[in-house]
Amino acid sequence: MTQLLILARDADVYAPLVEGADIPDLTIHACNAVAKAQAVVAECEVILGQPDMVAPVLSHAKKLSWVQSTFAGVDALCRKGLRRDYLLTGVKGIFGPLMSEYVFGYILAMERRMFAVRANQEGKVWAPLSYRSIRGLTLGVCGLGSIGEHVAWTGGHFGMRVIGYRRSGGHCDGVDRVFSGDDLTLFLGQCDYVVSVLPATGATRHLFDAEAFAAMKPSAVFMNVGRGITVSEKDLIDALHRQEIAGAVLDVFEEEPLGSGSPLWGMENVIITPHISAFSFPEEIVGIFCRNLAAFRQGQRLASVVNFDEGY
């Protein structure tokens, strides 16, 4: 009998979906708070949960063999000092379309000047506004995993020139040129839109700093849908004040929620969203979990195994 702990704020949604999969020899403990999980986690071999909620109970999970994350970002479980004597699997293949919708929703809104059009409507002003097509603009994607590849593919669909940056070079489908290593500033200088989908690792911490923003075009827009820790917010704010870049679309921050005292809130050329670019839809996550559970029981390799050192 496998003891499963579902630890997520919406555990009451996940539990019936797992139960509905009719998995034999599975006992389910569903908890929507860390405090509730403390009473049952010691007996659980498997955890399906949110990384930020799972991390506090790791030391109590005496029989733990495997954690299936419900999120794409697993940095909360990869921090130094946390145990690593278990298998951790992430989620791939479902967030790319959602991230692309977010990214191109805002790109199209800015290029088609939809915010200005709405303001004119509210003021009952009839004023045709000029705009430009995104065809031919250069989209730079930082991080070419499954999400970055989908963003790149979507850019190609709109006729954009797509370039990418990642730690290792090599070919990537849908990307006209891949930059790596010390070529970051060369990469950034060519982009009209810089989209970061980078994970949180030691190598990506504050990768976007004063030097990086200075390398961008004054007309460029920076978009972060990856992890907040990859950006030095002080340097970003300074770059926006100095008009080194034209604007930013930010869905993630180093500290969340973003503090009310942050200057970013009041900047007209900044769009802030509360970490919503890609929700975890339980129906899709449970499908991944069930396939991995079958592999786990049969001693086969699981999908999307995370390297704790790399963070993905």
C-alpha positions as CSV (number, residue, x, y, z in Angstrom):
1,M,0.0,0.0,0.0
2,T,1.4,3.3,-1.1
3,Q,0.8,6.3,1.3
4,L,0.4,9.5,-0.7
5,L,0.4,13.0,0.7
6,I,-1.2,15.7,-1.4
7,L,0.1,19.0,0.0
8,A,-1.2,22.0,-1.9
9,R,-3.5,24.9,-1.2
10,D,-6.0,23.4,-3.5
11,A,-5.6,19.8,-2.2
12,D,-9.3,19.4,-2.1
13,V,-9.3,19.7,-5.9
14,Y,-6.4,17.4,-6.4
15,A,-7.6,14.6,-4.1
16,P,-10.8,13.6,-6.0
17,L,-8.9,13.7,-9.3
18,V,-6.4,11.2,-8.0
19,E,-9.2,9.2,-6.5
20,G,-10.9,9.2,-9.8
21,A,-7.9,7.7,-11.5
22,D,-8.8,4.5,-9.6
23,I,-5.2,3.6,-8.6
24,P,-5.0,0.4,-6.7
25,D,-3.3,0.1,-3.3
26,L,-3.1,3.8,-2.8
27,T,-4.0,5.7,0.4
28,I,-4.5,9.4,0.0
29,H,-3.9,12.1,2.7
30,A,-5.0,15.5,1.4
31,C,-3.8,18.6,3.3
32,N,-4.1,22.2,2.3
33,A,-1.8,23.5,5.0
34,V,1.7,22.5,6.3
35,A,0.5,22.2,9.8
36,K,-2.1,19.6,8.8
37,A,0.5,17.6,6.9
38,Q,2.8,17.3,9.9
39,A,0.5,14.6,11.4
40,V,0.7,12.2,8.4
41,V,3.8,13.0,6.5
42,A,6.0,10.6,8.5
43,E,4.2,7.6,7.0
44,C,4.1,8.8,3.4
45,E,6.4,7.4,0.7
46,V,5.1,9.8,-2.0
47,I,4.2,13.5,-2.0
48,L,2.3,15.4,-4.7
49,G,2.6,19.1,-3.8
50,Q,3.7,22.6,-4.0
51,P,7.4,23.0,-3.5
52,D,7.1,25.9,-1.0
53,M,4.7,23.8,1.1
54,V,6.7,20.5,0.8
55,A,10.0,22.0,1.9
56,P,9.0,22.6,5.5
57,V,7.9,19.0,6.0
58,L,10.9,17.2,4.4
59,S,12.6,16.6,7.7
60,H,9.5,14.8,9.0
61,A,9.0,12.6,5.9
62,K,10.9,9.5,7.3
63,K,9.8,7.2,4.5
64,L,9.9,9.6,1.6
65,S,11.1,8.2,-1.8
66,W,9.6,10.6,-4.4
67,V,8.1,14.1,-4.6
68,Q,6.1,15.2,-7.6
69,S,5.9,19.0,-7.9
70,T,2.7,20.7,-9.0
71,F,4.7,23.7,-10.2
72,A,7.3,24.2,-12.9
73,G,9.6,26.1,-10.4
74,V,11.1,23.8,-7.8
75,D,13.8,26.1,-6.4
76,A,12.2,25.9,-2.9
77,L,13.2,22.3,-2.8
78,C,16.7,22.8,-4.2
79,R,18.0,25.2,-1.6
80,K,21.2,24.4,0.2
81,G,20.7,22.6,3.5
82,L,17.6,20.7,2.5
83,R,17.7,16.9,2.1
84,R,18.2,15.4,-1.3
85,D,17.9,11.7,-0.6
86,Y,14.7,11.3,-2.7
87,L,13.6,11.6,-6.3
88,L,12.1,14.9,-7.3
89,T,10.2,15.4,-10.5
90,G,8.9,18.6,-12.1
91,V,6.3,19.5,-14.6
92,K,7.1,20.0,-18.3
93,G,5.2,20.3,-21.5
94,I,2.0,22.0,-20.2
95,F,3.2,25.6,-19.2
96,G,4.6,26.6,-22.6
97,P,1.3,27.5,-24.2
98,L,0.1,29.4,-21.1
99,M,3.4,31.3,-20.9
100,S,3.2,32.1,-24.6
101,E,-0.4,33.4,-24.2
102,Y,0.8,35.7,-21.5
103,V,3.9,37.0,-23.3
104,F,2.2,37.6,-26.6
105,G,-0.9,39.0,-25.0
106,Y,1.2,41.8,-23.6
107,I,3.4,42.2,-26.7
108,L,0.4,42.6,-28.9
109,A,-1.3,44.9,-26.4
110,M,1.7,47.2,-26.3
111,E,2.4,47.2,-30.1
112,R,-1.3,47.7,-30.9
113,R,-1.4,50.4,-28.2
114,M,-4.5,48.8,-26.6
115,F,-4.0,50.5,-23.3
116,A,-4.0,53.9,-25.0
117,V,-7.0,53.0,-27.0
118,R,-8.9,52.0,-23.9
119,A,-7.9,55.3,-22.2
120,N,-9.3,57.1,-25.3
121,Q,-12.5,55.2,-25.1
122,E,-13.0,56.1,-21.4
123,G,-12.4,59.7,-22.4
124,K,-14.7,59.4,-25.4
125,V,-11.8,60.4,-27.6
126,W,-11.8,59.4,-31.3
127,A,-8.1,59.3,-32.2
128,P,-6.7,56.7,-34.5
129,L,-3.3,55.7,-33.1
130,S,-0.3,54.5,-35.1
131,Y,1.1,51.1,-34.4
132,R,3.7,48.7,-35.8
133,S,3.5,45.0,-36.7
134,I,5.6,42.6,-34.6
135,R,6.6,40.8,-37.8
136,G,10.3,41.4,-38.3
137,L,10.9,42.5,-34.7
138,T,13.6,40.5,-32.7
139,L,12.4,38.3,-29.9
140,G,15.1,37.2,-27.5
141,V,14.2,34.2,-25.3
142,C,16.5,33.5,-22.3
143,G,16.1,29.9,-21.3
144,L,15.3,27.4,-23.9
145,G,13.6,24.6,-22.0
146,S,10.2,23.4,-22.9
147,I,8.6,26.7,-22.0
148,G,11.2,28.8,-23.8
149,E,11.0,26.7,-26.9
150,H,7.2,27.2,-27.1
151,V,7.6,31.0,-26.6
152,A,10.2,30.9,-29.4
153,W,7.9,28.9,-31.7
154,T,5.0,31.4,-31.1
155,G,7.3,34.3,-32.0
156,G,8.2,32.5,-35.3
157,H,4.5,32.1,-36.0
158,F,4.1,35.9,-35.9
159,G,7.0,36.3,-38.2
160,M,9.4,37.6,-35.6
161,R,13.2,37.0,-35.8
162,V,13.8,34.7,-32.8
163,I,17.1,34.4,-31.0
164,G,17.9,32.5,-27.8
165,Y,20.3,32.4,-24.9
166,R,21.1,29.5,-22.7
167,R,24.1,28.1,-20.7
168,S,25.0,25.6,-23.4
169,G,25.0,26.5,-27.1
170,G,23.7,24.3,-29.9
171,H,20.7,24.2,-32.2
172,C,17.2,24.8,-31.0
173,D,14.1,24.3,-33.2
174,G,12.4,27.6,-33.9
175,V,15.4,29.7,-32.9
176,D,17.4,31.5,-35.6
177,R,20.5,31.8,-33.5
178,V,21.5,30.5,-30.0
179,F,23.8,32.5,-27.8
180,S,25.6,31.2,-24.7
181,G,28.2,31.9,-22.1
182,D,29.9,35.3,-22.4
183,D,27.7,36.3,-25.4
184,L,24.8,37.6,-23.2
185,T,25.4,41.3,-23.9
186,L,25.7,40.6,-27.6
187,F,22.4,38.7,-27.5
188,L,20.6,41.4,-25.5
189,G,21.7,44.2,-27.8
190,Q,19.8,42.7,-30.7
191,C,16.4,42.3,-29.0
192,D,13.3,44.3,-29.2
193,Y,11.7,42.1,-26.6
194,V,13.7,40.1,-24.0
195,V,11.7,37.3,-22.4
196,S,13.3,35.5,-19.5
197,V,12.0,32.1,-18.6
198,L,15.2,31.2,-16.7
199,P,15.0,29.0,-13.6
200,A,16.4,30.0,-10.2
201,T,20.0,28.7,-10.0
202,G,23.3,29.9,-8.6
203,A,24.3,30.7,-12.2
204,T,21.2,32.8,-13.0
205,R,21.0,34.8,-9.8
206,H,20.9,38.5,-10.8
207,L,22.0,37.6,-14.3
208,F,20.0,40.7,-15.4
209,D,22.0,43.4,-13.7
210,A,23.1,46.9,-14.6
211,E,25.5,45.6,-17.3
212,A,22.7,43.5,-18.9
213,F,20.2,46.3,-19.0
214,A,22.8,48.7,-20.3
215,A,23.4,46.3,-23.2
216,M,19.7,46.4,-24.3
217,K,18.3,48.8,-26.8
218,P,16.7,51.9,-25.3
219,S,13.5,50.8,-27.2
220,A,13.6,47.3,-25.8
221,V,11.0,45.8,-23.3
222,F,12.1,43.3,-20.7
223,M,9.7,40.6,-19.7
224,N,10.2,38.2,-16.8
225,V,8.0,35.1,-16.5
226,G,10.8,32.9,-15.1
227,R,12.0,33.5,-11.6
228,G,12.4,36.8,-9.7
229,I,15.8,36.0,-8.4
230,T,17.3,36.2,-11.9
231,V,16.8,40.0,-11.8
232,S,18.5,42.7,-9.7
233,E,15.4,44.8,-9.1
234,K,17.5,47.8,-8.0
235,D,19.4,47.7,-11.3
236,L,16.1,47.3,-13.3
237,I,14.6,50.3,-11.5
238,D,17.7,52.3,-12.2
239,A,17.6,51.3,-15.9
240,L,14.0,52.2,-16.2
241,H,14.6,55.6,-14.6
242,R,17.6,56.3,-16.9
243,Q,15.5,55.1,-19.9
244,E,18.1,52.5,-20.8
245,I,15.1,50.3,-21.7
246,A,11.6,51.3,-22.7
247,G,9.7,49.2,-20.2
248,A,9.1,46.0,-18.4
249,V,6.4,43.3,-17.9
250,L,7.0,41.5,-14.7
251,D,5.2,38.5,-13.4
252,V,7.7,37.3,-10.8
253,F,9.8,39.0,-8.2
254,E,12.6,38.3,-5.8
255,E,10.3,38.8,-2.9
256,E,6.6,37.9,-3.4
257,P,4.2,39.6,-3.0
258,L,6.0,42.7,-4.2
259,G,6.3,45.2,-1.4
260,S,4.0,48.2,-1.5
261,G,7.0,50.5,-1.2
262,S,8.6,49.3,-4.5
263,P,9.0,52.1,-7.1
264,L,7.9,49.5,-9.7
265,W,4.3,50.0,-8.7
266,G,4.2,53.6,-9.8
267,M,6.1,53.4,-13.1
268,E,4.0,54.0,-16.2
269,N,6.2,51.9,-18.3
270,V,6.0,48.8,-16.1
271,I,3.2,46.2,-16.0
272,I,3.0,44.1,-12.8
273,T,1.1,40.9,-12.5
274,P,0.9,38.6,-9.4
275,H,2.7,35.5,-10.6
276,I,-0.2,34.4,-12.8
277,S,1.5,33.8,-16.2
278,A,0.9,30.0,-16.0
279,F,-1.3,28.4,-13.4
280,S,-1.0,24.7,-12.5
281,F,-4.2,23.2,-13.7
282,P,-4.9,20.1,-11.4
283,E,-6.3,18.0,-14.2
284,E,-3.1,18.2,-16.2
285,I,-0.8,17.8,-13.2
286,V,-2.6,14.7,-12.0
287,G,-2.2,13.1,-15.4
288,I,1.5,13.6,-15.2
289,F,1.5,12.3,-11.6
290,C,-0.4,9.1,-12.5
291,R,1.9,8.3,-15.4
292,N,4.9,8.9,-13.1
293,L,3.4,6.8,-10.3
294,A,3.0,3.9,-12.7
295,A,6.7,4.2,-13.7
296,F,7.7,4.6,-10.0
297,R,5.9,1.3,-9.0
298,Q,7.5,-0.6,-12.0
299,G,11.0,0.7,-11.2
300,Q,11.1,2.6,-14.5
301,R,12.6,6.1,-15.1
302,L,10.2,8.9,-14.2
303,A,9.6,11.9,-16.5
304,S,11.1,15.3,-15.7
305,V,13.5,14.3,-13.0
306,V,15.1,17.3,-11.4
307,N,18.8,17.8,-10.8
308,F,19.1,19.4,-7.4
309,D,22.3,21.2,-8.3
310,E,20.9,22.7,-11.5
311,G,17.5,23.4,-10.1
312,Y,15.6,21.9,-13.1
